[in-house]
Amino acid sequence: MENQKSNSSLKAIVVVLALLLAGSLAYIFKMTTDAKTLQTEMSGVKSEKDSLLDSLAIQKTIYDKAIEDKTTLSDDLIAEREKVVNLIADLKKSKGDSASLLKYREQYRQLQTNMKKLIAENETLKKDNEVLTLQRDSTIVVLGEQKKFNDTLVTQNENLAKTVEKGSKLVIMNLRTQAIKEKSSGKQIETEKASRADKLKVCFAIAANAIAKSGEKVYYVQIIDNKNNVLGEKKTESFGDMSLTYSFTTAVAYDNKAVDICEFLDGKGKDFEKGAYFVNIFDKGELVSKTSFNLK
């Protein structure tokens, strides 16, 4: 009887233990399953956060490149890039739970919409700038060629003006000087003796020049003796920095044809001295002809 009771108690204990074991196994299975589920969810959240960070990094790179184009949208692009940079910083600090990721995804979508619009406008402006740059470069080339052409014309005109100026200058030729003895009858006799001379006759010719300016021409005649004294009127005229002391002037009505001029310098009661004499013809301050002679 006692053996029978013992067996019954043992069976009860085994049943209880079996039930407890089954319950434990079920609890362990549930905990394991929940842990795997949580791990899977956490892994998915982390992957989505990393993916969102990568997308934001791409946005920033796109803005960096667009800003380098330096269009009129540069300030707007910089402002939007700053929003992306701030969102990246906030996302990195977040726990990465589903609620916060949902908020960050919405912000990312809005930034993506703004970026597409701005990048499209920037590309249009970039193309416009390229066209304007091409037109400007073409204009610069055309202007450069025009400037070269104008410079060539200016040079040609300057050379022509110099040629005309040079060609329009009157040429003084055949300058000659004679010592003259004038008789009471008025007859003039050439002499080489200083004691007999009472006048000096200076003659020269102006060559014909069709392009020279016609009108009155004034020449300054300077006669210097062997002691470097200027004979005659000894008047002084200034031409710029130059001062000219001359013996007399002669005025000629020039009409583009060749003309001979002769003028006299009186001894004024003084005998001319023996020696060399130098005769210079000046057109204002420019020496245009010279000669010399001797009196015995």
C-alpha positions as CSV (number, residue, x, y, z in Angstrom):
1,M,0.0,0.0,0.0
2,E,2.8,2.3,0.9
3,N,4.7,1.4,-2.3
4,Q,1.7,2.3,-4.3
5,K,1.4,5.7,-2.6
6,S,5.1,6.3,-3.3
7,N,4.8,5.6,-7.0
8,S,1.9,7.9,-7.3
9,S,3.8,10.8,-5.6
10,L,6.8,10.1,-7.8
11,K,4.7,10.3,-10.9
12,A,3.2,13.6,-9.8
13,I,6.6,15.1,-9.2
14,V,7.7,13.9,-12.7
15,V,4.7,15.5,-14.2
16,V,5.3,18.7,-12.4
17,L,8.9,18.8,-13.4
18,A,7.9,18.0,-17.0
19,L,5.5,20.9,-17.0
20,L,8.0,23.2,-15.5
21,L,10.6,22.1,-18.1
22,A,8.2,22.6,-20.9
23,G,7.3,26.1,-19.6
24,S,10.9,27.0,-19.2
25,L,11.7,25.9,-22.7
26,A,8.7,27.8,-24.0
27,Y,9.9,31.0,-22.2
28,I,13.4,30.6,-23.4
29,F,12.2,30.1,-27.0
30,K,10.0,33.2,-26.7
31,M,12.9,35.3,-25.2
32,T,15.2,34.1,-27.9
33,T,12.7,34.9,-30.6
34,D,12.0,38.4,-29.2
35,A,15.7,39.0,-29.0
36,K,16.3,38.0,-32.6
37,T,13.3,40.1,-33.6
38,L,14.7,43.1,-31.7
39,Q,18.1,42.6,-33.2
40,T,16.7,42.4,-36.7
41,E,14.7,45.6,-36.1
42,M,17.8,47.4,-34.6
43,S,19.9,46.2,-37.6
44,G,17.3,47.5,-40.0
45,V,17.1,50.9,-38.2
46,K,20.9,51.2,-38.3
47,S,21.1,50.3,-41.9
48,E,18.4,52.9,-42.8
49,K,20.2,55.6,-40.8
50,D,23.5,54.8,-42.6
51,S,21.6,54.9,-45.9
52,L,20.1,58.2,-45.1
53,L,23.5,59.6,-44.1
54,D,24.9,58.5,-47.4
55,S,22.1,60.1,-49.4
56,L,22.7,63.4,-47.5
57,A,26.4,63.2,-48.2
58,I,25.6,62.9,-51.9
59,Q,23.4,66.0,-51.7
60,K,26.2,67.9,-50.1
61,T,28.6,66.8,-52.9
62,I,26.2,67.9,-55.5
63,Y,25.8,71.3,-53.9
64,D,29.7,71.6,-53.6
65,K,30.1,71.1,-57.3
66,A,27.2,73.4,-58.2
67,I,28.6,76.2,-56.0
68,E,31.9,76.0,-58.0
69,D,30.0,77.2,-61.1
70,K,29.6,80.7,-59.5
71,T,26.2,81.5,-60.9
72,T,23.8,84.1,-59.5
73,L,22.3,81.2,-57.5
74,S,25.5,80.7,-55.5
75,D,24.0,82.2,-52.3
76,D,20.9,80.1,-52.5
77,L,23.0,76.9,-53.1
78,I,25.2,77.7,-50.1
79,A,22.2,78.2,-47.9
80,E,20.7,74.9,-48.9
81,R,24.0,73.1,-48.5
82,E,24.1,74.4,-44.9
83,K,20.7,72.8,-44.3
84,V,22.1,69.5,-45.5
85,V,25.2,69.8,-43.3
86,N,23.1,70.6,-40.2
87,L,20.7,67.7,-40.9
88,I,23.7,65.3,-41.2
89,A,25.0,66.5,-37.9
90,D,21.6,66.1,-36.2
91,L,21.1,62.6,-37.7
92,K,24.5,61.4,-36.5
93,K,23.7,62.5,-32.9
94,S,20.2,60.8,-33.0
95,K,19.5,57.4,-31.5
96,G,18.2,56.2,-34.8
97,D,14.8,55.0,-33.7
98,S,11.9,54.6,-36.1
99,A,10.2,57.8,-35.0
100,S,13.2,60.0,-35.4
101,L,14.1,58.4,-38.7
102,L,10.7,59.1,-40.0
103,K,11.2,62.8,-39.1
104,Y,14.7,62.9,-40.8
105,R,13.3,61.1,-43.9
106,E,10.7,63.8,-44.3
107,Q,13.3,66.5,-44.0
108,Y,15.6,64.7,-46.5
109,R,12.7,64.5,-49.0
110,Q,12.1,68.3,-48.7
111,L,15.8,69.0,-49.2
112,Q,15.8,66.7,-52.2
113,T,12.9,68.6,-53.7
114,N,14.6,71.9,-53.2
115,M,17.9,70.6,-54.5
116,K,16.4,69.3,-57.8
117,K,14.8,72.7,-58.4
118,L,17.9,74.7,-57.6
119,I,20.3,72.4,-59.6
120,A,18.0,72.6,-62.6
121,E,18.0,76.4,-62.4
122,N,21.8,76.4,-61.8
123,E,22.4,74.3,-64.9
124,T,20.3,76.7,-67.0
125,L,22.3,79.7,-65.7
126,K,25.5,77.8,-66.3
127,K,24.6,77.2,-69.9
128,D,23.6,80.8,-70.3
129,N,26.9,81.9,-68.8
130,E,28.8,79.6,-71.2
131,V,26.9,81.2,-74.1
132,L,27.6,84.7,-72.8
133,T,31.3,83.8,-72.2
134,L,31.5,82.5,-75.8
135,Q,29.9,85.7,-77.1
136,R,32.2,87.8,-75.0
137,D,35.3,86.0,-76.1
138,S,34.1,86.3,-79.7
139,T,33.5,90.0,-79.1
140,I,37.0,90.4,-77.5
141,V,38.5,88.7,-80.5
142,V,36.6,90.9,-82.9
143,L,37.5,94.0,-80.9
144,G,41.1,92.9,-80.8
145,E,41.2,92.5,-84.5
146,Q,39.5,95.9,-84.9
147,K,42.0,97.5,-82.6
148,K,44.9,96.0,-84.5
149,F,43.3,97.3,-87.7
150,N,42.8,100.7,-86.1
151,D,46.3,100.7,-84.8
152,T,47.6,99.9,-88.3
153,L,45.5,102.7,-89.7
154,V,46.8,105.1,-87.0
155,T,50.4,104.1,-87.8
156,Q,49.8,104.5,-91.5
157,N,48.2,107.9,-91.0
158,E,51.0,109.0,-88.7
159,N,53.6,107.8,-91.2
160,L,51.6,109.5,-94.0
161,A,51.4,112.7,-92.0
162,K,55.1,112.6,-91.3
163,T,55.7,112.0,-95.0
164,V,53.4,114.9,-95.9
165,E,55.0,117.1,-93.3
166,K,58.4,116.2,-94.5
167,G,57.4,116.6,-98.1
168,S,55.7,119.9,-97.5
169,K,58.9,121.5,-96.1
170,L,60.4,124.1,-98.3
171,V,63.9,123.3,-99.6
172,I,66.4,126.2,-99.6
173,M,69.1,125.8,-102.3
174,N,71.8,127.6,-104.1
175,L,72.9,129.8,-101.2
176,R,75.6,132.2,-102.3
177,T,77.2,135.3,-100.9
178,Q,79.2,138.0,-102.6
179,A,81.1,141.1,-101.3
180,I,79.9,144.1,-103.4
181,K,81.5,147.4,-104.2
182,E,78.8,149.8,-105.2
183,K,79.8,152.8,-107.4
184,S,78.2,156.2,-107.3
185,S,76.4,155.3,-110.5
186,G,74.7,152.5,-108.7
187,K,76.6,149.8,-110.5
188,Q,77.6,146.8,-108.3
189,I,80.9,145.1,-108.7
190,E,81.8,141.9,-107.0
191,T,85.1,141.9,-105.0
192,E,87.1,139.6,-102.8
193,K,88.9,142.4,-101.0
194,A,87.6,143.4,-97.6
195,S,88.9,147.0,-98.1
196,R,86.8,147.5,-101.2
197,A,83.6,145.8,-100.0
198,D,80.8,148.0,-98.7
199,K,78.0,145.5,-98.9
200,L,77.4,141.8,-98.7
201,K,74.9,140.3,-101.1
202,V,73.1,137.1,-99.9
203,C,71.1,135.2,-102.4
204,F,69.2,131.8,-102.2
205,A,66.4,130.0,-103.9
206,I,63.3,128.3,-102.6
207,A,62.4,125.1,-104.6
208,A,59.0,124.5,-106.0
209,N,56.7,122.4,-103.8
210,A,53.1,121.6,-104.8
211,I,52.1,120.3,-101.4
212,A,53.7,123.0,-99.3
213,K,51.5,125.7,-97.8
214,S,51.6,128.8,-99.8
215,G,51.7,132.3,-98.3
216,E,54.3,134.6,-96.8
217,K,57.5,132.9,-95.6
218,V,60.0,134.6,-93.3
219,Y,63.6,133.6,-93.1
220,Y,66.2,134.7,-90.7
221,V,69.7,135.4,-92.1
222,Q,72.7,135.3,-89.8
223,I,76.1,136.5,-90.9
224,I,79.0,135.8,-88.6
225,D,82.6,137.2,-89.0
226,N,85.8,135.4,-88.1
227,K,85.6,136.8,-84.5
228,N,82.2,135.2,-84.0
229,N,80.4,138.6,-84.2
230,V,76.9,138.7,-85.7
231,L,76.8,141.5,-88.2
232,G,73.8,143.6,-89.2
233,E,70.8,144.2,-87.0
234,K,71.9,141.8,-84.2
235,K,68.3,141.3,-83.1
236,T,67.3,138.3,-81.0
237,E,64.3,136.0,-81.5
238,S,63.2,133.1,-79.3
239,F,61.9,129.8,-80.6
240,G,61.0,127.6,-77.7
241,D,64.3,127.0,-75.8
242,M,66.3,128.4,-78.6
243,S,67.4,132.0,-78.9
244,L,68.6,133.2,-82.3
245,T,70.6,136.4,-83.0
246,Y,70.3,137.3,-86.6
247,S,71.5,139.9,-89.1
248,F,68.3,140.6,-90.9
249,T,65.1,138.9,-92.1
250,T,63.6,138.4,-95.5
251,A,59.9,137.9,-96.3
252,V,58.9,135.9,-99.4
253,A,55.4,135.6,-101.0
254,Y,55.5,131.9,-101.8
255,D,53.0,130.4,-104.2
256,N,54.4,126.9,-104.5
257,K,56.7,127.9,-107.4
258,A,60.5,128.2,-107.3
259,V,61.6,131.7,-106.3
260,D,65.0,133.5,-106.0
261,I,65.7,135.9,-103.1
262,C,68.5,138.4,-102.8
263,E,69.2,140.7,-99.8
264,F,72.0,143.1,-98.9
265,L,73.8,143.8,-95.7
266,D,75.4,147.3,-95.7
267,G,78.8,147.9,-94.1
268,K,77.3,151.0,-92.4
269,G,80.4,153.0,-93.1
270,K,82.7,150.4,-91.6
271,D,85.1,148.4,-93.6
272,F,84.6,144.6,-93.6
273,E,87.6,142.9,-92.0
274,K,89.7,140.3,-93.7
275,G,89.0,136.6,-93.0
276,A,86.3,134.0,-93.1
277,Y,82.5,134.7,-92.9
278,F,79.7,132.3,-92.2
279,V,76.2,132.7,-93.5
280,N,73.3,130.7,-92.0
281,I,69.6,130.7,-93.1
282,F,67.0,129.8,-90.5
283,D,63.3,128.9,-90.9
284,K,62.3,130.1,-87.4
285,G,64.6,128.0,-85.1
286,E,65.6,125.5,-87.8
287,L,68.8,125.8,-89.8
288,V,67.9,125.2,-93.4
289,S,71.0,126.2,-95.3
290,K,74.6,127.5,-94.7
291,T,77.7,128.6,-96.5
292,S,80.9,130.5,-96.0
293,F,83.3,132.8,-97.9
294,N,86.5,134.6,-97.4
295,L,87.6,138.2,-97.9
296,K,91.2,139.0,-98.5
